[in-house]
Amino acid sequence: MSALFILIIVSLIVAVGFLSAFIWSVKNGQFDGNHSPSIRMLFDDKISESKKDKL
């Protein structure tokens, strides 16, 4: 029975850790994207100066 209480406490600590990591990442802008990657691949890349010189 004591093992059950230990496992519950450990799982709550892990859950709080993941929740705090999620909140930290949202506050730091990890999920702020103008376009999703599926749409971003359709845009043309800007040609840099070094690529223009090679052409």
C-alpha distance matrix in Angstrom:
0.0 3.8 5.4 5.3 6.8 9.0 10.1 11.1 12.9 14.6 15.7 17.1 19.0 20.4 21.4 23.2 24.9 26.2 27.4 29.2 30.8 32.0 33.4 35.1 36.7 38.0 39.5 41.2 42.8 41.1 41.4 45.0 47.3 50.7 50.5 47.8 48.3 49.6 52.4 53.0 54.2 57.1 58.7 61.4 60.8 63.2 65.7 65.6 68.8 68.3 68.0 71.2 73.1 72.2 73.5
3.8 0.0 3.8 5.3 5.2 6.3 8.7 10.0 10.8 12.4 14.3 15.5 16.8 18.5 20.0 21.4 22.8 24.6 25.9 27.3 28.9 30.5 31.8 33.2 34.9 36.5 37.8 39.3 41.2 39.5 40.2 43.7 46.2 49.6 49.7 47.1 47.6 49.1 51.9 52.2 53.4 56.5 57.9 60.4 59.7 61.9 64.4 64.1 67.2 66.6 66.5 69.7 71.5 70.7 72.2
5.4 3.8 0.0 3.8 5.5 5.0 6.1 8.6 9.9 10.5 12.1 14.2 15.3 16.4 18.2 20.0 21.0 22.5 24.2 25.7 27.0 28.5 30.2 31.5 33.0 34.7 36.2 37.5 39.2 37.3 38.0 41.6 43.8 47.3 47.2 44.5 44.7 46.2 49.2 49.5 50.5 53.6 55.1 57.6 56.8 59.2 61.5 61.2 64.4 63.7 63.5 66.8 68.5 67.6 69.1
5.3 5.3 3.8 0.0 3.8 5.4 5.1 6.2 8.7 9.9 10.5 12.3 14.3 15.3 16.3 18.4 20.0 21.1 22.4 24.3 25.7 26.9 28.5 30.2 31.6 32.9 34.6 36.2 37.7 35.9 36.2 39.8 42.1 45.5 45.3 42.6 43.1 44.4 47.3 47.8 49.0 51.9 53.4 56.1 55.6 58.0 60.5 60.4 63.6 63.1 62.8 66.0 67.9 67.1 68.3
6.8 5.2 5.5 3.8 0.0 3.8 5.4 5.1 6.2 8.6 9.9 10.6 12.4 14.3 15.3 16.6 18.4 20.1 21.0 22.6 24.4 25.8 27.0 28.6 30.4 31.7 33.0 34.7 36.5 35.0 35.5 39.0 41.5 44.9 45.0 42.6 43.3 44.8 47.5 47.9 49.3 52.2 53.5 56.2 55.5 57.8 60.3 60.1 63.3 62.9 62.8 65.9 67.8 67.2 68.5
9.0 6.3 5.0 5.4 3.8 0.0 3.8 5.5 5.2 6.1 8.6 9.9 10.6 12.3 14.2 15.5 16.6 18.5 20.0 21.2 22.7 24.4 25.8 27.0 28.8 30.5 31.7 33.1 35.0 33.4 34.2 37.8 40.2 43.7 43.9 41.5 41.9 43.6 46.4 46.5 47.8 50.9 52.1 54.6 53.7 55.9 58.3 57.9 61.0 60.5 60.5 63.7 65.4 64.8 66.2
10.1 8.7 6.1 5.1 5.4 3.8 0.0 3.8 5.5 5.1 6.0 8.5 9.8 10.5 12.1 14.2 15.2 16.5 18.1 19.9 21.0 22.4 24.2 25.6 26.9 28.6 30.2 31.6 33.2 31.2 31.9 35.5 37.7 41.2 41.1 38.6 38.9 40.5 43.3 43.6 44.8 47.8 49.2 51.8 51.0 53.3 55.8 55.6 58.7 58.2 58.0 61.2 63.1 62.3 63.6
11.1 10.0 8.6 6.2 5.1 5.5 3.8 0.0 3.8 5.5 5.1 6.2 8.7 9.9 10.4 12.3 14.2 15.4 16.3 18.3 19.9 21.0 22.4 24.2 25.7 26.9 28.5 30.2 31.8 30.2 30.6 34.1 36.5 39.9 39.9 37.5 38.2 39.8 42.4 42.8 44.3 47.2 48.5 51.2 50.6 52.9 55.5 55.4 58.7 58.4 58.2 61.2 63.2 62.6 63.8
12.9 10.8 9.9 8.7 6.2 5.2 5.5 3.8 0.0 3.8 5.5 5.1 6.3 8.7 9.9 10.6 12.4 14.4 15.3 16.5 18.5 20.0 21.1 22.5 24.5 25.9 27.0 28.7 30.6 29.2 30.0 33.4 36.0 39.5 39.9 37.7 38.5 40.3 42.8 42.9 44.5 47.5 48.6 51.2 50.3 52.4 55.0 54.6 57.8 57.5 57.5 60.6 62.5 62.0 63.4
14.6 12.4 10.5 9.9 8.6 6.1 5.1 5.5 3.8 0.0 3.8 5.4 5.1 6.3 8.6 10.0 10.6 12.5 14.3 15.4 16.6 18.5 20.1 21.1 22.7 24.6 25.9 27.1 29.0 27.3 28.3 31.8 34.2 37.8 38.1 35.7 36.2 38.1 40.7 40.7 42.1 45.2 46.3 48.7 47.8 49.9 52.3 51.9 55.0 54.6 54.6 57.7 59.5 59.0 60.4
15.7 14.3 12.1 10.5 9.9 8.6 6.0 5.1 5.5 3.8 0.0 3.8 5.4 5.1 6.1 8.6 9.7 10.6 12.2 14.2 15.3 16.5 18.3 19.8 21.1 22.6 24.3 25.7 27.2 25.4 26.0 29.5 31.9 35.4 35.4 33.0 33.5 35.3 37.9 38.1 39.5 42.6 43.8 46.4 45.7 47.9 50.5 50.3 53.6 53.3 53.1 56.1 58.1 57.5 58.7
17.1 15.5 14.2 12.3 10.6 9.9 8.5 6.2 5.1 5.4 3.8 0.0 3.8 5.4 5.0 6.1 8.5 9.9 10.4 12.2 14.1 15.2 16.4 18.1 19.9 21.1 22.4 24.2 25.9 24.6 25.1 28.5 31.1 34.6 35.0 32.9 33.8 35.6 38.0 38.2 40.0 42.8 43.8 46.5 45.8 47.9 50.6 50.4 53.6 53.6 53.5 56.4 58.5 58.1 59.3
19.0 16.8 15.3 14.3 12.4 10.6 9.8 8.7 6.3 5.1 5.4 3.8 0.0 3.8 5.5 5.2 6.2 8.8 9.9 10.6 12.3 14.3 15.4 16.4 18.4 20.1 21.1 22.5 24.6 23.3 24.4 27.7 30.4 34.0 34.6 32.6 33.4 35.6 37.9 37.7 39.4 42.5 43.2 45.7 44.7 46.6 49.2 48.7 51.8 51.6 51.8 54.7 56.7 56.3 57.7
20.4 18.5 16.4 15.3 14.3 12.3 10.5 9.9 8.7 6.3 5.1 5.4 3.8 0.0 3.8 5.5 5.0 6.3 8.6 9.9 10.6 12.4 14.3 15.3 16.6 18.5 20.1 21.1 22.9 21.1 22.1 25.6 28.0 31.6 31.9 29.7 30.2 32.4 34.8 34.7 36.2 39.3 40.2 42.7 41.7 43.8 46.3 46.0 49.1 48.8 48.8 51.8 53.8 53.3 54.7
21.4 20.0 18.2 16.3 15.3 14.2 12.1 10.4 9.9 8.6 6.1 5.0 5.5 3.8 0.0 3.8 5.3 5.2 6.1 8.6 9.9 10.6 12.3 14.1 15.4 16.6 18.4 20.0 21.4 19.8 20.3 23.7 26.3 29.7 30.1 27.9 28.8 30.8 33.1 33.2 35.0 37.9 38.8 41.6 40.9 42.9 45.7 45.6 48.8 48.8 48.7 51.5 53.7 53.3 54.4
23.2 21.4 20.0 18.4 16.6 15.5 14.2 12.3 10.6 10.0 8.6 6.1 5.2 5.5 3.8 0.0 3.8 5.5 5.0 6.1 8.5 9.8 10.5 12.1 14.1 15.3 16.4 18.2 20.1 19.1 19.9 23.1 26.0 29.5 30.3 28.5 29.7 31.9 33.9 33.8 35.9 38.7 39.3 42.0 41.1 42.9 45.7 45.4 48.5 48.7 48.7 51.5 53.6 53.5 54.7
24.9 22.8 21.0 20.0 18.4 16.6 15.2 14.2 12.4 10.6 9.7 8.5 6.2 5.0 5.3 3.8 0.0 3.8 5.4 5.2 6.2 8.6 10.0 10.5 12.3 14.4 15.4 16.5 18.6 17.2 18.6 21.8 24.6 28.2 29.0 27.2 28.0 30.5 32.6 32.1 34.0 37.1 37.6 40.0 38.9 40.6 43.2 42.7 45.8 45.7 45.9 48.8 50.7 50.6 52.0
26.2 24.6 22.5 21.1 20.1 18.5 16.5 15.4 14.4 12.5 10.6 9.9 8.8 6.3 5.2 5.5 3.8 0.0 3.8 5.5 5.0 6.1 8.6 9.8 10.5 12.3 14.3 15.3 16.7 14.9 15.8 19.3 21.8 25.4 25.9 23.9 24.7 27.0 29.2 28.9 30.8 33.8 34.5 37.0 36.1 38.1 40.8 40.6 43.8 43.8 43.7 46.5 48.7 48.4 49.6
27.4 25.9 24.2 22.4 21.0 20.0 18.1 16.3 15.3 14.3 12.2 10.4 9.9 8.6 6.1 5.0 5.4 3.8 0.0 3.8 5.4 5.1 6.2 8.5 9.9 10.7 12.4 14.3 15.6 14.6 15.0 18.2 21.1 24.5 25.3 23.7 25.0 27.3 29.1 29.0 31.3 34.0 34.6 37.3 36.6 38.4 41.3 41.2 44.4 44.7 44.7 47.3 49.6 49.5 50.5
29.2 27.3 25.7 24.3 22.6 21.2 19.9 18.3 16.5 15.4 14.2 12.2 10.6 9.9 8.6 6.1 5.2 5.5 3.8 0.0 3.8 5.4 5.1 6.0 8.6 9.9 10.5 12.2 14.4 13.8 15.1 17.9 21.1 24.5 25.8 24.6 25.8 28.5 30.0 29.5 31.9 34.7 34.9 37.4 36.3 37.8 40.7 40.2 43.2 43.6 43.9 46.5 48.6 48.7 49.9
30.8 28.9 27.0 25.7 24.4 22.7 21.0 19.9 18.5 16.6 15.3 14.1 12.3 10.6 9.9 8.5 6.2 5.0 5.4 3.8 0.0 3.8 5.5 5.1 6.2 8.7 10.0 10.6 12.5 11.1 12.8 15.9 18.7 22.4 23.4 22.0 22.9 25.7 27.4 26.7 28.8 31.8 32.0 34.3 33.2 34.7 37.5 37.0 40.0 40.3 40.5 43.2 45.2 45.2 46.5
32.0 30.5 28.5 26.9 25.8 24.4 22.4 21.0 20.0 18.5 16.5 15.2 14.3 12.4 10.6 9.8 8.6 6.1 5.1 5.4 3.8 0.0 3.8 5.4 5.2 6.2 8.7 10.0 10.9 9.5 10.2 13.4 16.3 19.8 20.7 19.2 20.5 23.1 24.7 24.4 26.7 29.5 29.8 32.4 31.6 33.3 36.3 36.2 39.4 39.8 39.8 42.3 44.6 44.6 45.6
33.4 31.8 30.2 28.5 27.0 25.8 24.2 22.4 21.1 20.1 18.3 16.4 15.4 14.3 12.3 10.5 10.0 8.6 6.2 5.1 5.5 3.8 0.0 3.8 5.5 5.2 6.2 8.7 10.1 10.2 10.9 13.3 16.7 20.0 21.5 20.7 22.4 25.1 26.2 25.8 28.5 31.0 31.0 33.6 32.8 34.2 37.2 37.0 40.1 40.8 41.0 43.3 45.6 46.0 46.9
35.1 33.2 31.5 30.2 28.6 27.0 25.6 24.2 22.5 21.1 19.8 18.1 16.4 15.3 14.1 12.1 10.5 9.8 8.5 6.0 5.1 5.4 3.8 0.0 3.8 5.5 5.2 6.2 8.8 8.9 10.9 13.1 16.5 19.8 21.6 21.0 22.3 25.4 26.4 25.5 28.1 30.8 30.4 32.8 31.5 32.7 35.5 34.9 37.9 38.5 38.9 41.3 43.5 43.9 45.1
36.7 34.9 33.0 31.6 30.4 28.8 26.9 25.7 24.5 22.7 21.1 19.9 18.4 16.6 15.4 14.1 12.3 10.5 9.9 8.6 6.2 5.2 5.5 3.8 0.0 3.8 5.5 5.1 6.3 5.3 7.5 10.1 13.1 16.7 18.1 17.4 18.6 21.7 22.8 21.8 24.3 27.1 26.8 29.2 28.0 29.3 32.2 31.8 34.9 35.5 35.7 38.1 40.4 40.7 41.7
38.0 36.5 34.7 32.9 31.7 30.5 28.6 26.9 25.9 24.6 22.6 21.1 20.1 18.5 16.6 15.3 14.4 12.3 10.7 9.9 8.7 6.2 5.2 5.5 3.8 0.0 3.8 5.5 5.3 5.8 6.2 8.2 11.7 14.9 16.7 16.3 18.2 21.1 21.8 21.1 24.0 26.4 26.1 28.8 28.0 29.3 32.4 32.3 35.5 36.4 36.5 38.6 41.1 41.6 42.3
39.5 37.8 36.2 34.6 33.0 31.7 30.2 28.5 27.0 25.9 24.3 22.4 21.1 20.1 18.4 16.4 15.4 14.3 12.4 10.5 10.0 8.7 6.2 5.2 5.5 3.8 0.0 3.8 5.5 7.7 9.0 9.8 13.5 16.4 18.8 19.0 20.9 24.0 24.3 23.3 26.4 28.7 27.9 30.3 29.3 30.1 33.2 32.8 35.7 36.8 37.2 39.2 41.6 42.3 43.2
41.2 39.3 37.5 36.2 34.7 33.1 31.6 30.2 28.7 27.1 25.7 24.2 22.5 21.1 20.0 18.2 16.5 15.3 14.3 12.2 10.6 10.0 8.7 6.2 5.1 5.5 3.8 0.0 3.8 5.8 8.5 9.0 12.3 15.3 17.7 18.0 19.4 22.8 23.1 21.6 24.5 27.0 26.0 28.1 26.7 27.4 30.3 29.6 32.5 33.4 34.0 36.1 38.3 39.0 40.1
42.8 41.2 39.2 37.7 36.5 35.0 33.2 31.8 30.6 29.0 27.2 25.9 24.6 22.9 21.4 20.1 18.6 16.7 15.6 14.4 12.5 10.9 10.1 8.8 6.3 5.3 5.5 3.8 0.0 3.8 5.4 5.2 8.6 11.6 14.0 14.4 16.1 19.4 19.5 18.1 21.2 23.5 22.6 24.9 23.8 24.7 27.8 27.5 30.5 31.7 31.8 33.8 36.3 37.0 37.8
41.1 39.5 37.3 35.9 35.0 33.4 31.2 30.2 29.2 27.3 25.4 24.6 23.3 21.1 19.8 19.1 17.2 14.9 14.6 13.8 11.1 9.5 10.2 8.9 5.3 5.8 7.7 5.8 3.8 0.0 3.8 5.7 8.1 11.8 13.2 12.8 13.9 17.2 18.0 16.6 19.3 22.0 21.5 23.8 22.7 24.1 27.1 26.9 30.1 30.9 30.8 33.2 35.6 35.9 36.8
41.4 40.2 38.0 36.2 35.5 34.2 31.9 30.6 30.0 28.3 26.0 25.1 24.4 22.1 20.3 19.9 18.6 15.8 15.0 15.1 12.8 10.2 10.9 10.9 7.5 6.2 9.0 8.5 5.4 3.8 0.0 3.8 6.1 9.6 10.8 10.1 12.0 15.0 15.6 14.9 17.8 20.2 20.1 22.8 22.3 24.0 27.2 27.6 31.0 31.9 31.5 33.6 36.3 36.6 37.1
45.0 43.7 41.6 39.8 39.0 37.8 35.5 34.1 33.4 31.8 29.5 28.5 27.7 25.6 23.7 23.1 21.8 19.3 18.2 17.9 15.9 13.4 13.3 13.1 10.1 8.2 9.8 9.0 5.2 5.7 3.8 0.0 3.8 6.8 9.0 9.8 12.1 15.1 14.8 13.8 17.1 19.0 18.3 21.0 20.5 21.8 25.2 25.6 28.9 30.2 29.9 31.7 34.5 35.1 35.4
47.3 46.2 43.8 42.1 41.5 40.2 37.7 36.5 36.0 34.2 31.9 31.1 30.4 28.0 26.3 26.0 24.6 21.8 21.1 21.1 18.7 16.3 16.7 16.5 13.1 11.7 13.5 12.3 8.6 8.1 6.1 3.8 0.0 3.8 5.4 6.6 8.9 11.8 11.2 10.1 13.5 15.3 14.6 17.4 17.2 18.7 22.2 23.0 26.4 27.7 27.0 28.8 31.8 32.2 32.3
50.7 49.6 47.3 45.5 44.9 43.7 41.2 39.9 39.5 37.8 35.4 34.6 34.0 31.6 29.7 29.5 28.2 25.4 24.5 24.5 22.4 19.8 20.0 19.8 16.7 14.9 16.4 15.3 11.6 11.8 9.6 6.8 3.8 0.0 3.8 6.9 9.5 11.7 9.9 8.9 12.7 13.6 12.5 15.4 15.7 17.0 20.7 21.9 25.3 27.0 26.1 27.4 30.7 31.2 31.0
50.5 49.7 47.2 45.3 45.0 43.9 41.1 39.9 39.9 38.1 35.4 35.0 34.6 31.9 30.1 30.3 29.0 25.9 25.3 25.8 23.4 20.7 21.5 21.6 18.1 16.7 18.8 17.7 14.0 13.2 10.8 9.0 5.4 3.8 0.0 3.7 6.4 8.0 6.2 5.9 9.6 10.5 10.3 13.7 14.5 16.5 20.2 21.8 25.4 26.8 25.4 26.9 30.3 30.4 30.0
47.8 47.1 44.5 42.6 42.6 41.5 38.6 37.5 37.7 35.7 33.0 32.9 32.6 29.7 27.9 28.5 27.2 23.9 23.7 24.6 22.0 19.2 20.7 21.0 17.4 16.3 19.0 18.0 14.4 12.8 10.1 9.8 6.6 6.9 3.7 0.0 3.8 5.4 5.5 6.1 8.9 10.6 11.5 14.9 15.7 18.3 21.7 23.3 27.1 28.0 26.5 28.4 31.6 31.3 31.0
48.3 47.6 44.7 43.1 43.3 41.9 38.9 38.2 38.5 36.2 33.5 33.8 33.4 30.2 28.8 29.7 28.0 24.7 25.0 25.8 22.9 20.5 22.4 22.3 18.6 18.2 20.9 19.4 16.1 13.9 12.0 12.1 8.9 9.5 6.4 3.8 0.0 3.8 5.4 4.8 6.3 9.1 10.4 13.3 13.8 16.9 19.9 21.5 25.3 25.8 24.1 26.3 29.3 28.7 28.5
49.6 49.1 46.2 44.4 44.8 43.6 40.5 39.8 40.3 38.1 35.3 35.6 35.6 32.4 30.8 31.9 30.5 27.0 27.3 28.5 25.7 23.1 25.1 25.4 21.7 21.1 24.0 22.8 19.4 17.2 15.0 15.1 11.8 11.7 8.0 5.4 3.8 0.0 3.8 5.6 6.0 7.7 10.2 13.4 14.8 18.1 21.0 23.2 27.0 27.4 25.3 27.3 30.5 29.7 29.1
52.4 51.9 49.2 47.3 47.5 46.4 43.3 42.4 42.8 40.7 37.9 38.0 37.9 34.8 33.1 33.9 32.6 29.2 29.1 30.0 27.4 24.7 26.2 26.4 22.8 21.8 24.3 23.1 19.5 18.0 15.6 14.8 11.2 9.9 6.2 5.5 5.4 3.8 0.0 3.8 5.5 5.6 7.5 11.2 13.1 16.1 19.3 21.7 25.4 26.4 24.2 25.7 29.2 28.7 27.8
53.0 52.2 49.5 47.8 47.9 46.5 43.6 42.8 42.9 40.7 38.1 38.2 37.7 34.7 33.2 33.8 32.1 28.9 29.0 29.5 26.7 24.4 25.8 25.5 21.8 21.1 23.3 21.6 18.1 16.6 14.9 13.8 10.1 8.9 5.9 6.1 4.8 5.6 3.8 0.0 3.8 5.4 5.7 8.9 9.9 12.9 16.1 18.2 22.0 22.9 21.0 22.7 26.0 25.7 25.1
54.2 53.4 50.5 49.0 49.3 47.8 44.8 44.3 44.5 42.1 39.5 40.0 39.4 36.2 35.0 35.9 34.0 30.8 31.3 31.9 28.8 26.7 28.5 28.1 24.3 24.0 26.4 24.5 21.2 19.3 17.8 17.1 13.5 12.7 9.6 8.9 6.3 6.0 5.5 3.8 0.0 3.8 5.6 7.9 9.1 12.7 15.3 17.7 21.4 21.8 19.5 21.4 24.7 23.8 23.1
57.1 56.5 53.6 51.9 52.2 50.9 47.8 47.2 47.5 45.2 42.6 42.8 42.5 39.3 37.9 38.7 37.1 33.8 34.0 34.7 31.8 29.5 31.0 30.8 27.1 26.4 28.7 27.0 23.5 22.0 20.2 19.0 15.3 13.6 10.5 10.6 9.1 7.7 5.6 5.4 3.8 0.0 3.8 6.6 9.3 12.6 15.3 18.2 21.8 22.6 20.0 21.3 24.8 24.1 22.8
58.7 57.9 55.1 53.4 53.5 52.1 49.2 48.5 48.6 46.3 43.8 43.8 43.2 40.2 38.8 39.3 37.6 34.5 34.6 34.9 32.0 29.8 31.0 30.4 26.8 26.1 27.9 26.0 22.6 21.5 20.1 18.3 14.6 12.5 10.3 11.5 10.4 10.2 7.5 5.7 5.6 3.8 0.0 3.8 6.5 9.3 12.3 15.2 18.7 20.0 17.6 18.6 22.2 22.0 20.8
61.4 60.4 57.6 56.1 56.2 54.6 51.8 51.2 51.2 48.7 46.4 46.5 45.7 42.7 41.6 42.0 40.0 37.0 37.3 37.4 34.3 32.4 33.6 32.8 29.2 28.8 30.3 28.1 24.9 23.8 22.8 21.0 17.4 15.4 13.7 14.9 13.3 13.4 11.2 8.9 7.9 6.6 3.8 0.0 3.8 6.4 8.9 12.1 15.5 16.7 14.1 15.0 18.6 18.4 17.1
60.8 59.7 56.8 55.6 55.5 53.7 51.0 50.6 50.3 47.8 45.7 45.8 44.7 41.7 40.9 41.1 38.9 36.1 36.6 36.3 33.2 31.6 32.8 31.5 28.0 28.0 29.3 26.7 23.8 22.7 22.3 20.5 17.2 15.7 14.5 15.7 13.8 14.8 13.1 9.9 9.1 9.3 6.5 3.8 0.0 3.8 6.3 8.9 12.5 13.6 11.4 12.7 16.2 16.1 15.5
63.2 61.9 59.2 58.0 57.8 55.9 53.3 52.9 52.4 49.9 47.9 47.9 46.6 43.8 42.9 42.9 40.6 38.1 38.4 37.8 34.7 33.3 34.2 32.7 29.3 29.3 30.1 27.4 24.7 24.1 24.0 21.8 18.7 17.0 16.5 18.3 16.9 18.1 16.1 12.9 12.7 12.6 9.3 6.4 3.8 0.0 3.8 6.2 9.6 11.5 9.8 10.5 14.0 14.7 14.2
65.7 64.4 61.5 60.5 60.3 58.3 55.8 55.5 55.0 52.3 50.5 50.6 49.2 46.3 45.7 45.7 43.2 40.8 41.3 40.7 37.5 36.3 37.2 35.5 32.2 32.4 33.2 30.3 27.8 27.1 27.2 25.2 22.2 20.7 20.2 21.7 19.9 21.0 19.3 16.1 15.3 15.3 12.3 8.9 6.3 3.8 0.0 3.8 6.7 8.2 6.2 6.8 10.2 11.0 10.6
65.6 64.1 61.2 60.4 60.1 57.9 55.6 55.4 54.6 51.9 50.3 50.4 48.7 46.0 45.6 45.4 42.7 40.6 41.2 40.2 37.0 36.2 37.0 34.9 31.8 32.3 32.8 29.6 27.5 26.9 27.6 25.6 23.0 21.9 21.8 23.3 21.5 23.2 21.7 18.2 17.7 18.2 15.2 12.1 8.9 6.2 3.8 0.0 3.8 5.5 5.4 6.5 9.0 10.4 11.1
68.8 67.2 64.4 63.6 63.3 61.0 58.7 58.7 57.8 55.0 53.6 53.6 51.8 49.1 48.8 48.5 45.8 43.8 44.4 43.2 40.0 39.4 40.1 37.9 34.9 35.5 35.7 32.5 30.5 30.1 31.0 28.9 26.4 25.3 25.4 27.1 25.3 27.0 25.4 22.0 21.4 21.8 18.7 15.5 12.5 9.6 6.7 3.8 0.0 3.8 5.4 5.1 6.4 8.9 10.1
68.3 66.6 63.7 63.1 62.9 60.5 58.2 58.4 57.5 54.6 53.3 53.6 51.6 48.8 48.8 48.7 45.7 43.8 44.7 43.6 40.3 39.8 40.8 38.5 35.5 36.4 36.8 33.4 31.7 30.9 31.9 30.2 27.7 27.0 26.8 28.0 25.8 27.4 26.4 22.9 21.8 22.6 20.0 16.7 13.6 11.5 8.2 5.5 3.8 0.0 3.8 5.4 5.2 6.6 9.0
68.0 66.5 63.5 62.8 62.8 60.5 58.0 58.2 57.5 54.6 53.1 53.5 51.8 48.8 48.7 48.7 45.9 43.7 44.7 43.9 40.5 39.8 41.0 38.9 35.7 36.5 37.2 34.0 31.8 30.8 31.5 29.9 27.0 26.1 25.4 26.5 24.1 25.3 24.2 21.0 19.5 20.0 17.6 14.1 11.4 9.8 6.2 5.4 5.4 3.8 0.0 3.8 5.4 5.2 6.5
71.2 69.7 66.8 66.0 65.9 63.7 61.2 61.2 60.6 57.7 56.1 56.4 54.7 51.8 51.5 51.5 48.8 46.5 47.3 46.5 43.2 42.3 43.3 41.3 38.1 38.6 39.2 36.1 33.8 33.2 33.6 31.7 28.8 27.4 26.9 28.4 26.3 27.3 25.7 22.7 21.4 21.3 18.6 15.0 12.7 10.5 6.8 6.5 5.1 5.4 3.8 0.0 3.8 5.5 5.3
73.1 71.5 68.5 67.9 67.8 65.4 63.1 63.2 62.5 59.5 58.1 58.5 56.7 53.8 53.7 53.6 50.7 48.7 49.6 48.6 45.2 44.6 45.6 43.5 40.4 41.1 41.6 38.3 36.3 35.6 36.3 34.5 31.8 30.7 30.3 31.6 29.3 30.5 29.2 26.0 24.7 24.8 22.2 18.6 16.2 14.0 10.2 9.0 6.4 5.2 5.4 3.8 0.0 3.8 5.5
72.2 70.7 67.6 67.1 67.2 64.8 62.3 62.6 62.0 59.0 57.5 58.1 56.3 53.3 53.3 53.5 50.6 48.4 49.5 48.7 45.2 44.6 46.0 43.9 40.7 41.6 42.3 39.0 37.0 35.9 36.6 35.1 32.2 31.2 30.4 31.3 28.7 29.7 28.7 25.7 23.8 24.1 22.0 18.4 16.1 14.7 11.0 10.4 8.9 6.6 5.2 5.5 3.8 0.0 3.8
73.5 72.2 69.1 68.3 68.5 66.2 63.6 63.8 63.4 60.4 58.7 59.3 57.7 54.7 54.4 54.7 52.0 49.6 50.5 49.9 46.5 45.6 46.9 45.1 41.7 42.3 43.2 40.1 37.8 36.8 37.1 35.4 32.3 31.0 30.0 31.0 28.5 29.1 27.8 25.1 23.1 22.8 20.8 17.1 15.5 14.2 10.6 11.1 10.1 9.0 6.5 5.3 5.5 3.8 0.0
